[in-house]
Amino acid sequence: MGDKWTLLIVRDLASGPRRFVELQRVLPGISTEQLRSRLNRMVADGMLTRKRYREVPPRVDYELTERARELMPILGALARWGYEWAWSTPRSNELVDIGAIFRLAPGLLPPSSADGGTVRVTVEGGRPSTYLFTLSGSGVQVEERPASVADASVTAGLQAWIDALSPERERRGLTIDGDVGLAGRLLDALTAAGAARTPAPAQVAAA
């Protein structure tokens, strides 16, 4: 677990199987040899399955096992720590991967007795991406794919998402349709630690 890339690979496979080249795309900075070595070790350790397809060119998909999925609450706790202690405004030359936060949703959203449903989340811009969140009593599942039907949808450009997921939770740039309460519950879970970071005025005065 102490390896630089292991938990990031778990995070980026939380939304479903990926090919080797797809993992390279979402893990900037990892070399081909590093990724190959780490995936082989994780397969050997029972954290990933590897499925080969009889296609040309060859296709290999990697997917999390249940053993690896049990790490998601740990990843969620690390993300919350980052919100509380390491958040800063992105620099102008900094690459911001909003999808990395979305893929952490299974570790951030606890089981709930509230009604479930599906939320389609879209990041518009140069390379648009869509995620489908399924909320239920057992937590949340996330898939990185388009979805034509959902109970709620949330759409925004990259900067609006950065603002919405920051500790300030500035959501005026988001377009929310359908079940607003369901969408709000998902957004609250993704930013819960950020909300706790800023004390309320009464707490400031008491201090």
Residue pairs with C-beta under 8 A, 6 or more apart in sequence:
1 7
1 71
3 38
5 27
5 30
5 34
5 35
5 38
6 38
6 42
6 47
7 71
7 74
7 75
7 78
8 27
9 23
9 27
9 38
9 39
9 42
9 48
10 47
10 64
10 68
10 71
10 72
10 75
11 75
11 100
11 103
11 104
12 18
12 23
12 26
12 27
12 100
12 103
13 23
13 48
13 62
13 63
13 64
13 68
14 64
14 69
14 72
14 103
14 104
14 105
14 106
14 107
14 142
15 102
15 103
15 131
15 142
15 143
15 144
16 63
16 143
16 144
16 145
17 51
17 61
17 62
17 63
18 26
18 61
18 62
19 59
19 60
19 61
19 62
20 35
20 36
20 39
20 60
20 62
23 35
23 39
23 62
24 30
24 32
24 35
26 97
26 99
26 100
27 35
28 95
30 38
39 48
39 50
39 62
42 48
42 68
43 49
43 50
43 62
46 65
46 67
47 64
47 65
47 67
47 68
48 62
48 63
48 64
48 65
48 68
49 62
49 63
49 65
50 60
50 61
50 62
51 60
51 61
51 63
52 58
52 59
52 60
53 59
53 60
53 61
69 106
71 107
72 104
72 106
72 107
73 107
74 107
75 104
75 107
76 104
76 106
76 107
76 108
77 107
79 101
79 104
79 107
79 108
79 193
80 108
80 192
80 193
81 193
83 167
83 191
83 193
83 194
83 197
84 193
84 194
84 196
84 197
87 166
87 167
87 194
87 197
89 166
90 96
90 162
96 158
96 162
98 123
98 158
98 161
98 162
98 165
99 123
99 129
99 131
99 144
101 165
101 190
102 121
102 131
102 133
102 142
102 144
102 190
103 142
103 144
104 190
105 133
105 140
105 142
105 186
105 189
105 190
106 139
106 140
106 141
106 142
108 189
108 190
108 192
109 135
109 139
109 140
109 186
109 189
109 190
110 139
110 189
111 137
111 138
111 139
112 135
112 137
112 139
112 185
113 137
114 185
115 182
116 134
116 135
116 136
116 137
117 134
117 135
117 150
117 151
117 152
117 179
117 182
118 132
118 133
118 134
118 135
118 147
118 149
118 150
118 151
118 152
119 132
119 133
119 135
119 150
119 151
119 152
119 153
119 154
119 179
119 182
119 183
119 186
120 130
120 131
120 132
120 133
120 147
120 150
120 152
120 153
120 154
121 130
121 131
121 132
121 133
121 153
121 154
121 155
121 186
122 128
122 129
122 130
122 131
122 153
122 154
122 155
122 156
123 129
123 130
123 156
123 157
123 158
123 161
124 155
124 156
124 157
124 158
125 157
125 158
129 144
130 144
130 145
130 146
130 147
131 142
131 143
131 144
131 145
132 142
132 143
132 145
132 147
132 150
133 140
133 141
133 142
133 186
134 140
134 141
134 142
134 143
135 182
135 185
135 186
140 186
140 189
150 178
151 178
151 179
151 182
152 176
152 177
152 178
152 179
152 180
152 182
152 183
153 176
153 177
153 178
153 183
154 174
154 175
154 176
154 183
154 186
154 187
155 174
155 175
155 177
156 164
156 173
156 174
156 175
157 173
159 173
160 173
160 174
161 173
161 174
163 170
163 171
163 173
164 170
164 171
164 173
164 174
164 187
164 191
165 190
165 191
165 194
166 191
166 194
167 191
167 193
167 194
167 195
167 197
167 198
168 194
168 198
169 187
169 191
169 194
169 195
171 187
174 187
176 183
176 184
188 195
199 207
